Each structure stands twice: as structure tokens, then as C-alpha cells.
Amino acid sequence: MVDWKKLADKASDVVQKRGGTKSLEEDAAELADIAKGGGTLSDKAKQAATALKEPGAHAQPAAETPDEQG
């Protein structure tokens, strides 16, 4: 039988360890961008795995990349 309280507590702990719900939302948005982007399925899987190693969104928008700033 599944202990739902224990499962919910564990899920809550994981969310808190990854930086809370804001970080979780950023991760989801980052994964959605990767899924919608170009490349093969293998490339997308690699990008997603790299993105999830650290909590929160890490990709910079194109307008904020250091190469484009003057």
C-alpha cells in the first residue's frame, strides 16, 4: 500500500532542496524552451539533462548575451 503522506513529504523535500516553487517553475520553463527548440531528440535530451543538473533557469535570453553587449 502507498503511504501518500510520506510520498507528499518526500516530494515537498525535493522541491525545497531544488530552491522552492519558483525554481521549479523556472526549470519547467527552461525544459519547455528546450523541447520547442531545434535539434534532434538526442540533442534535446542532452540539453535537458544539463539544464536539470542545477536548479532554476540558467539560459540567458539572446538580448542579454555578453557577446552582443557593447
Secondary structure, 3 states (H helix, E strand, C coil): CCCHHHHHHHHHHHHHHCCHHHHHHHHHHHHHHHHHCCCCHHHHHHHHHHHHCCCCCCCCCHHHCHHHCC
